[in-house]
Amino acid sequence: MMNQEMTNLEVEYFFQKGLHLNRTEQYAAAVASYEKALELSPDYAEIWYSHGNALYHLGRYEQALASYERALELNPGFHEAWNNRGNALDDLGRYSEALASYDKAIFFKPDYHWAWNNRGVALKNLGHFEEAIASYDRAIEFKPDYYWAWYNKGLAYKNLGRLEKTLVCYDKALEIKPDFYEVWNNRGNILYNLGFYEDAVISYEKAIQWKPDYYWAWYNRGIALINAGQYGKGIVSLKKALELQPKNPDAWYFRGVGLEKLGCHHSAIACYDKALELQPDKHKAWYNKACCYADTGNVDMAIENLQKALELNPNQYQKIVKISPEFDTIREDARFQAFIQQKITEGE
């Protein structure tokens, strides 16, 4: 009897230690502690469940799945384990199986808003957006202030192209959680896609207010500012984005666009060169470099870069180059005329 009591105390010690380590995000140590507890008590469903959670946080989804399934063998009505089993399956791309797992969680606990939300995510991943929205609505029915369900519902509406409804859902999520910076950023993207560039900038700035080092908000703000004709501010925003993530060719490209709009051709070319260093097949950068060289009267370099753009995307540039005003400054030059005539001959 005394030995069993000592064993039980050890099991509880290692279990509680694992829970503490998990809460402090020391997941590998938590796994080790749970495993010590399971050596002493292999039929403890809660420990298998917690073991699975720690493995899930480590990205070891197959092993997490095995732990959840062991917990469910011991306790088939363990709704949290069914839910988290679904999460592991979802991250493994096994969406139909994840959906079935969430349905089991809901069977055992019909008002389980987490499972209704996650069920919606699985349906969205399967492309069933209307059904996903219905599932998010059930999550919201049971927990009206569940901002993740409002956000995910917005994403589903976005997939359906219903952008106004997307904004309504994002605004509701932000009403509940004002510091949800990802939603501020995505709200900005919707406004940008609707052509409301200045309103989009305000949303991106709210994202930055809550997370000053949020690369995507600086990047998206920069592009929106350039589209709004505020080239200087756009360039500054993209500079900040590049300080945070210098290896994004698109950020270098759009910074080049802003500089080109301001007539800073040499600086723009330097940005396009950085974009091409990172992505050599970025045909727009080759084309824009050609435009910069044409504006500065460098015919040979304009032709050289235009040739590269044409090689990468002949369908886009074959006709444009013959009429584009960007090349008006060199259009009468014999070298450019010969180049255009050659392209006409090749296209016939």
N, C-alpha and C positions, 0 to 999 in steps of 0.2 A: 504493500500500500504506500509506504513511504517513498519507494523508488518511483512509483507511478506519479506521485505528487511532485517529486523533483523533476521528472521528465516533463510534466505539464507546465511547470514553472519555466523550464528552459525553452519549451516551445513558445510560450507566451512572450518570453523575453526576446527571442530572435524575431518573432512576428512583429512585435511592437517596434523593435529596433529597425526592422525593414521598412515599416510604415513611416517612421521618422526620417530615415534616409531617403525614402521616396518623396516625402514632402519637401525635403531640402535639395531635391533634384540630383541626389547621389545614386543614380539608378543602378550602376554596376554593383556597388556595395550593397544596395537593397536586395538585388538578386541573390547575392551570396548569403545574406542573412536569412532570406526566405528559404533558401535551399538547406540551410542548417536546421531550420524549423521542420522542413518537410522530411528530412532524414529521420527525425524523431517521431513525426506524426504525418505519415504520407496520405492520410485520408481526411485532411482538413481543407474543405472546399474554399474557405475564405483566403487561406494562404496561397493556394493555387491561383486563385483569382488575382490576388495582389502581385504574385510572381509574374503573372501574365502582364499586368499593368506596367511593371518595371521594364520587362522585356520590350513591350510596345514602345515605351518612351526611348528605348535604345535603338529603335528601328528594326528590331529582330522579330518581324511579324509572324513568321512561320512558327518560331518557338513560343511566341505569345499565344498564338492560336492553339497550340498543343496544351498550354497551361489552362486556357479558358475551357477547353474541351474536357480536361481532367476535372476541373471544378464542376462542370455540368454533369459529368458522370456521377459525381458524389451528391450533387444537389440540382436536379433537372429544372427546378422552378426558380433558379437564381437569375432574376431578370437582368441585373447589372452585368453578369457574365455573358448572357446572350447579346446584350448591347455591345459590350466591348469586343466580343468575338466578331460581331459585325464590323466594327471599326478596323480590326486587323484584316479581315477579308477585303474590305473596301480598299485599304492601302495596298493590298496585294493585287488589286484590279479584278477581284472576283465579285463583281457587283451583284449578280443575281443571288449568289450564296449569302452575301452580306444582307440583302433585302430580306431573305428568309430568316436570317438570324434576328434582325430587328423585329420582324413580325412575331417571333417567339417571345421576345422581350415584352412586346405590347400585349401578347396573349396573357402573360402572367401578371402584367401591370398595365392596364389599359390607359391610365392617365400619365404614363411615363413620357414626359415631354422630350427628354433627351433622345429616346428611341424614335419618337415621331419625327424629330428634326433629322436625325441620322438616316432614317428611312427615306426622307426627302432627298438627302444628298445622294444616296444609292440610286434612287429613281432618276435624279438629274444626270448622274454618271452613265445611266443606261439610255439617256436621251428622252425620257418620259417626263417632260417638263411640266405639263398640266397636272399629272398625278403627283409630281414632287410638290407643287404649290399646294395641293389639297393636303398633303402630309404636313407641310410647314404650318398650314392653317390649324391643324389639330394640335400641333405643339403650342401654337400661340393661344389656342382655346384653353389649354390647361395651364399655360404660363404666359399671360399677356405681355410681360416685360422681358421676355426671352429674346434679347437683341440678336442672337445668332440666327434664330428662326426668321426674324424680319429681314436680316441681311441675306440669308440664303434664298428666301422667297424673292428678294430683289434680283439676285443672280439668275434665278429661273426665268423671271420675266425678261431679263436682258437677253437670255438665250432665245426667247420667243420674239425678240425685237420690239417688245412693248416697253419702250424706254421711259415713258411718263410714269407708268406703274412702278418701274424700277426705282425711280426717284422717290416716289411716295414711300416705298418700303425702306430705302436707305435713310430717308429723313426720320422715319419712325425709329429705326435702330439708333440713330444719332440722338434722338430725343431721350432715349433710355440710357445710352452710353455716349456722352459727348466726346470722350477721348478715344473713340474707336477710329484711329487714324487711317486704317485700311479702307474704311467705308468713306471717309472724307475724300481719299484719293480716287476711289472708284466712282464716287458721286461726281467728282471732277471729270472723269473720263466720259460719263454719260452726257454731261453738259457740253463737253468738247465735241462729242459725236453729233449733238444736236445743233452745233454751230454757235453755242453761247460761250465764246472763248473767255471773256472777262469774268463771267460767273464761274467758269471752270477754274480760273486762276484763284478766285476767292476760296474755293473748296480745297485746292491744293495747298494753299497757305494755312488753312485750318489743320490739315494733316501735318504740315511742318511745325505748326505751333505745338502740337502734342508730341511729335517725334522729330526733333530738329535734324537728325541724321538719316531721315527716311529718303533714300536715293530716288525711289520712283516718283515721289511727290515733287522733288526738285527737277527731275527730268521732264515730267509731264507739264509742270508749270512753265518750264522753258519753252517747250513746243507750243503751248497755248499762247504764251506771250508773243512768240514770233508770228503765229497766225493772226493775232490781234494787232499786228503791226508795231508792237513794242519791242523792237529788235534788240536794243541795248539791254533792257531788263531780261529778255530771253537769254541773251548770251551769258549774262551774269549767273542766271539760274542754272544753265547747263554747265557752266564752269564749276559751280558747287556740286552738281551731280557727278562730274568727272573727278572731283577731289575724292568723292565717296566711292566711286567705281570707275576707275580710269580705263577699263578694258571693254567698254560698250561702244561698238562702232557707230551705233545709231546716234548716241549723244555727241560724238565727234562730228558726225555728218550734219546734224541739225544746228550745231554751233557754227559750223561752216556756212550753212544757209543764212543764219542771222548776220554773220560777218559780211557775206556776199551782198546781202540786202543793203548794208550800210556802205557798200563800196570798198570794203577792206579786203581786196582781192587776194593779196599775198597771205594775209592771216587766214582767210577762208581756205586757200589752197593747202596751207599747213594742216588745217583741221581735216580736210578731205584726205590728205595723205595719211593722217593717223587712222582715220576710218578704214582706209584701204590696207593699211598695215595689218589691221585686225581682221578685215574681211575683204580679201582681194577681188571677190566677184561682186562687189557692191556697185552695180552699173550706174546708179544715180550719182555716186561720188565721182566716177570717171566723167560723166556727162557734165556735172557742175564744174569740175575742174576745167573742162574744155571751154565752158562759158566764161569762166574767170580769165583764162588766157586770151580768149577772143576780146574781152573787154579791155585788156591791157595791150592789145595789138600783137600778141605773140602767136603768129599764125601757125608756125611749126608745132608748138606745144598744144595749141588748140586742136589741130588735126590729129596729133598723136593720141591725145586723151579721148577725143571723139571716136577714133578708130576702135579703141578698147571698149568703149560703151556699146558701140555697134556690134562688136564681136560677141559681147555678153548678152545683149538683148536687141537683135536686129529689128524685131517687130515693133518695138516701142519707138525706136529712133530713126528708122529708115525714112519715114515720111516727115517727121518733125524737123529734122535737120535741114530740109530743103526750104522751109518757110519760117523757121524759128527766128524771132527778132533778136535773140541773144547773139546771133552770128552776123547781124547786119553790118557791124563795124569792119568785118573782114570778108564780107560776101563777094566783093568785087576783086579781091586778091586772086591772082592767077592760080596760086597753089590751092586755095580753097575751092575755086571753080573746078580745077582738075579733080580734086578729091570728090566733090559732089557728083561730077560727071561719071566718075568711076563707080560710085555707089548706085547711080541710076542704071548704069550698064549691068552691074551685078544683080540688081533687083529685077531685071527684065527676064 
